[in-house]
Amino acid sequence: MVLTVLLIIRLHNLFAVVMLSGIYSLLAATFFVVVDGVDVAFTEAAVGAGISTVLMLGALSVTTQREKAAAKSTLVPLAVVVVTGAALVYGTLDMPNYGDPEAPIHKHVAPRYIEDSLKETSVPNMVTAVLASYRGYDTLGEVTVIFTAGIGVILLLVRVGGRRRREDEDAA
């Protein structure tokens, strides 16, 4: 994953960057499967590697193939990223260790899902029961956001494509 990120940073060909972003998402989904986050892995594969890659390729179809040189200094954005990253790392210092049986999640929600999900939802797969029943509104919200983003990109592409055709006709 680190190698993929380094390649994304170094490359200037936007098509290659989009493809590497999709590869990164697939690697992240694989990592989530390894750490038993199958539901998160499924979402990462569908959204990160799937729809995001398609939307970026669609946007790329109306832009140039190469990254343009930065007109301004990159120090301020770099400083913002470093400060934000440091804040996020600081926020994780308070989290329980991975797999800690004394973590709060194992004391409250997880036992209920394990013991009661089959009789409350009649769904034999616990992950499906959580996503479809207990977190149904969250899942619906995520689908709505992805759908809205897709429609927005399609509308932008149609608008930009229409402008290009008119400009080409005016030039002729």
N, C-alpha and C positions, 0 to 999 in steps of 0.2 A: 504494500500500500504506500509506503514511503517513497519507493522508486517511482510509482505512478504519479504521486504528487510532485515530485521533483521534475519529472518530465513535463507535467502540465505547466509548471512555472517557467520552465526554460523554452518551451516551444512557442513559435510565433504563428504557426499554421493553425487556424481556428478549427478546421475540420479534424485535425489530429487531436486537438485539445478536447473537442466534444466526444470523440471516440474514447479517449483516455478517461474522461469523466464517467462515461458509461462503464468502462472496465473497473474504475475505482468503486463505483456503486455495487457492481457484482462482487468484488472482493469484500466490501463492507457487509453485504448480505451473507456471504460465506462465513465471515467472522461472527455475525450474529447467530448463525446456525450453530457454530461451534460452541458458543457460550449459552446455548439453549434459549435464545430469543427468537424462536421461529416466526412468531407473529411480526416482530420488527423486521426480520430478514425478508419476509414476504412483502411487506410494505416498501422496504428499501429497494428490492428487486423491481417491483412494479413501478414505483414512482421514480427512484433514482436512475435505474438503468433503463427503464421502459419509457414512460411518458416524458420525463425530463430530456432524455436524449432525442426523442422525436421532436419535441418542441424546440430544442436548441438547433437541430438540423433544419427545421422549418425557418427559424429566424436567420440561420446562416445562409439560407437560399436567397435572401434579399440583401445580404451584406457582402463585404469583401472576404477573401479567403485568408488574408494576412492581418495580423494585429497591427494597428497603427501605433506609431511612436508616441510615448507620453508627452504631452505638451507642458505639463507642470511637474514640479518636484513630487516624488513619491514618499517623502519623509513623513508628512502629516498622516496619510493613510496608513503607513507602516506603524507609526506610533499608536494610532487608534487600534489597530489589530493587536499589537503587543499588549497594550493596556487591557483590552477586552479579553485576550487570551489569559493574561495573568489573573484577572478577576474570576474567570471561569475555573482555572486551576485552583485558585484559593477557595472557591466555593465547593470543590470536590474534596477538600481536606477533611471536611466534617462528615463525609459519607462513611457508612460501614464498609468493611472489607467485602470483596466479592465472595459470595457463598456463605457469609457469616450467618449461622442459624439464629443468632440473637438479633438480627436486623429487624427493624420495626415491621417491614413488609411480611416477614415470616410469623409475626405474632398476631396480626389482625386480618388482613385480606386473604392471603394465600390459603390458610387453613379453611376458610369459608368456601373458597372456590373449589378446593380439593374435595371437601366433604359434601357440599350441597349443590354443586353445579349440575350434576346429572338429574337429581330429583327436581330442581327448580326450573331447568330449561329443557330437559329431555334430549339434550344433545350429548352424545357419547364422547366427543372430543372436547377436552377442557379448554383449549385455546380458542376453538370455534365458539364455544359457549360464552367465553369472556368477551370476544370481539362482537358477536352477533347479539347477545342479550344484555350482559352487564354494561358493555361499552358501545352499545348500538348507536347512540346519538353521537358519540365521538367519531365512530367509523363513518357515519353519514356526513358529519361535518368535514372529515378529511376528503371524502369523495366529492363533496360539493366544492371544496377549495380547488382540487385538481381539475374538476370539470370547468370551473370558472377560469382558471389559468389557461386551459386549453382553448376555450372559446375566445379569450382575450388575445392569445397569440394568433389564432386563426383570423380574427378581425384585423389585427395589425398587419398580417401578411397580405390579406386581400386588399387593404387600403394602400399599402406600399406597392404591391404589384400593380394595382390600378393606376397609380401615379406614374410608375415606370412606363406603362404602355402608352399613356397620354403624352409623356415627354418624348418617347420614341416616335409617336405619330407626329408631334409638333416639329420635331427635328427633320423629319422626312419631307 
